[in-house]
């Protein structure tokens, strides 16, 4: 029920259902916590986020990749980037979902230098970036400060075969358009 409400954009209903469930002593699953955190993130209801985070810790789900990613996203949507980073740093075995969630949080909040630093950490750790990684990074490269890096990433994207991905291609168009490289943007549009 919670997941269904959250997926349909009925965030208040998802949260209300979760509160009723908790009130009646029903124990939450990992997927329930991830779903309610998604609703909380969309509502930017930080107080509820803190409560669900505490519940996740109490139930031992805070280290679960999906719950942790949902926590990172929720804190990011509530502009609590230090809290998001604490959750990220506490995860011992990070997968691309976690890396991409943290990158997305930094990118959405315009923490451009943090995006670049985290991308560097990804490559140092030997993790292989995917199309979602490049989408987050390219949106951060849409500033004059990082446009050279964006050009370099474009070369990497071509080599890795991600140019056919709609989201990556749209991010390339957006990056080039925002820095005034309209010829490059048009080339991507025609690709």
C-alpha positions as CSV (number, residue, x, y, z in Angstrom):
1,X,0.0,0.0,0.0
2,X,2.8,2.4,0.9
3,X,4.7,1.7,-2.2
4,X,1.6,2.0,-4.3
5,X,0.7,5.4,-2.9
6,X,4.3,6.6,-3.2
7,X,4.6,5.4,-6.9
8,X,1.4,7.2,-7.8
9,X,2.5,10.5,-6.2
10,X,0.1,10.2,-3.2
11,X,2.9,10.9,-0.7
12,X,0.8,12.1,2.2
13,X,-1.4,9.0,1.9
14,X,1.8,6.8,1.9
15,X,3.0,8.6,5.0
16,X,-0.3,8.3,6.8
17,X,-0.6,4.6,6.0
18,X,2.9,4.1,7.4
19,X,2.1,6.0,10.6
20,X,-1.1,3.8,11.0
21,X,1.0,0.7,10.4
22,X,3.6,1.8,13.0
23,X,0.8,2.8,15.5
24,X,-0.6,-0.8,15.3
25,X,2.8,-2.3,15.9
26,X,3.4,-3.7,12.4
27,X,7.1,-4.1,11.8
28,X,8.4,-2.5,8.7
29,X,10.3,-4.3,6.0
30,X,13.3,-2.9,4.1
31,X,11.0,-2.2,1.1
32,X,8.5,-0.4,3.3
33,X,11.1,1.8,4.7
34,X,12.5,2.6,1.3
35,X,9.0,3.5,0.0
36,X,8.1,5.7,2.9
37,X,11.4,7.5,2.7
38,X,10.7,8.1,-1.0
39,X,7.4,9.7,0.0
40,X,9.1,11.7,2.8
41,X,11.7,12.9,0.3
42,X,9.0,14.1,-2.1
43,X,7.3,16.0,0.7
44,X,10.6,17.3,2.1
45,X,9.2,16.2,5.5
46,X,12.5,16.1,7.4
47,X,11.1,15.5,10.8
48,X,9.4,12.3,9.5
49,X,12.7,11.4,7.8
50,X,14.6,11.6,11.1
51,X,12.0,9.3,12.7
52,X,12.2,6.7,9.9
53,X,16.0,6.9,10.0
54,X,15.9,6.1,13.7
55,X,13.5,3.2,13.0
56,X,15.8,1.9,10.3
57,X,18.7,1.9,12.7
58,X,16.6,0.2,15.4
59,X,15.6,-2.5,13.0
60,X,19.1,-2.9,11.6
61,X,18.1,-1.8,8.1
62,X,20.2,1.4,7.9
63,X,23.0,-0.5,6.2
64,X,20.8,-2.1,3.6
65,X,21.7,-0.6,0.2
66,X,18.1,0.3,-0.8
67,X,17.2,1.8,2.6
68,X,20.5,3.7,2.7
69,X,20.0,5.0,-0.8
70,X,16.5,6.2,0.2
71,X,18.0,7.9,3.3
72,X,20.6,9.6,1.2
73,X,18.0,10.8,-1.3
74,X,15.6,12.0,1.4
75,X,18.3,14.0,3.2
76,X,19.4,15.4,-0.2
77,X,15.8,16.5,-1.0
78,X,15.6,18.1,2.4
79,X,18.9,20.0,1.7
80,X,20.7,18.1,4.6
81,X,23.8,17.2,2.6
82,X,26.0,16.5,5.6
83,X,23.5,13.9,6.8
84,X,23.3,12.4,3.4
85,X,27.0,12.1,3.3
86,X,27.1,10.5,6.8
87,X,24.8,7.8,5.6
88,X,26.8,7.4,2.4
89,X,30.1,7.2,4.4
90,X,28.7,4.6,6.8
91,X,28.0,2.1,4.0
92,X,31.0,-0.3,3.8
93,X,30.2,-2.0,0.5
94,X,28.9,0.6,-1.9
95,X,27.3,-0.3,-5.2
96,X,26.5,2.0,-8.1
97,X,23.1,2.7,-6.8
98,X,24.6,4.3,-3.6
99,X,27.3,6.1,-5.6
100,X,24.8,7.5,-8.1
101,X,22.4,8.5,-5.4
102,X,25.1,10.5,-3.6
103,X,26.2,12.0,-7.0
104,X,22.6,12.9,-7.7
105,X,22.1,14.6,-4.3
106,X,25.2,16.8,-4.9
107,X,24.2,17.6,-8.4
108,X,20.6,18.5,-7.6
109,X,21.9,20.8,-4.8
110,X,24.5,22.4,-7.1
111,X,27.5,21.1,-5.1
112,X,29.6,20.9,-8.2
113,X,33.0,20.5,-6.7
114,X,31.6,17.6,-4.5
115,X,30.2,15.9,-7.7
116,X,33.7,16.1,-9.3
117,X,35.4,14.9,-6.1
118,X,33.0,11.9,-5.7
119,X,33.4,11.0,-9.4
120,X,37.1,10.9,-8.8
121,X,36.6,8.6,-5.8
122,X,34.4,6.3,-7.9
123,X,37.2,5.8,-10.4
124,X,39.9,5.4,-7.7
125,X,37.8,2.7,-6.1
126,X,37.7,0.8,-9.3
127,X,33.9,1.1,-9.7
128,X,32.7,1.3,-13.2
129,X,30.4,4.3,-13.8
130,X,27.1,3.6,-15.6
131,X,24.8,5.8,-17.7
132,X,23.2,7.2,-14.5
133,X,26.6,8.3,-13.2
134,X,27.3,10.2,-16.4
135,X,23.9,11.8,-16.4
136,X,24.5,13.3,-12.9
137,X,28.0,14.4,-13.7
138,X,27.1,16.0,-17.1
139,X,24.5,18.2,-15.4
140,X,27.2,19.5,-13.1
141,X,29.4,20.1,-16.1
142,X,26.8,22.6,-17.5
143,X,28.8,25.4,-15.9
144,X,31.8,27.2,-17.5
145,X,34.0,26.0,-14.6
146,X,33.6,22.3,-15.6
147,X,32.9,22.4,-19.3
148,X,36.4,21.1,-20.2
149,X,35.7,18.1,-18.0
150,X,32.3,17.7,-19.7
151,X,34.1,17.5,-23.1
152,X,36.5,14.8,-21.7
153,X,33.5,12.9,-20.3
154,X,31.8,13.1,-23.7
155,X,34.8,11.2,-25.2
156,X,34.6,8.6,-22.4
157,X,30.8,8.2,-23.0
158,X,31.4,7.6,-26.7
159,X,34.1,4.9,-25.9
160,X,31.8,3.2,-23.4
161,X,28.9,3.2,-25.8
162,X,26.5,5.3,-23.7
163,X,25.6,7.9,-26.4
164,X,22.6,5.9,-27.5
165,X,21.1,6.2,-24.0
166,X,18.4,8.8,-24.1
167,X,19.2,10.3,-20.6
168,X,22.9,10.6,-21.3
169,X,22.2,12.1,-24.7
170,X,19.8,14.6,-23.2
171,X,22.3,15.5,-20.5
172,X,24.9,16.1,-23.2
173,X,22.5,18.4,-25.1
174,X,21.7,20.2,-21.9
175,X,25.3,20.7,-21.0
176,X,26.4,22.0,-24.4
177,X,23.3,24.3,-24.6
178,X,23.9,25.8,-21.1
179,X,27.5,26.7,-21.9
180,X,26.5,28.2,-25.3
181,X,28.0,25.4,-27.4
182,X,24.9,25.2,-29.6
183,X,26.7,23.5,-32.5
184,X,27.7,20.6,-30.2
185,X,24.2,20.5,-28.7
186,X,22.7,20.3,-32.2
187,X,25.0,17.5,-33.1
188,X,23.8,15.5,-30.1
189,X,20.2,16.3,-30.9
190,X,20.7,14.8,-34.3
191,X,22.6,11.7,-32.9
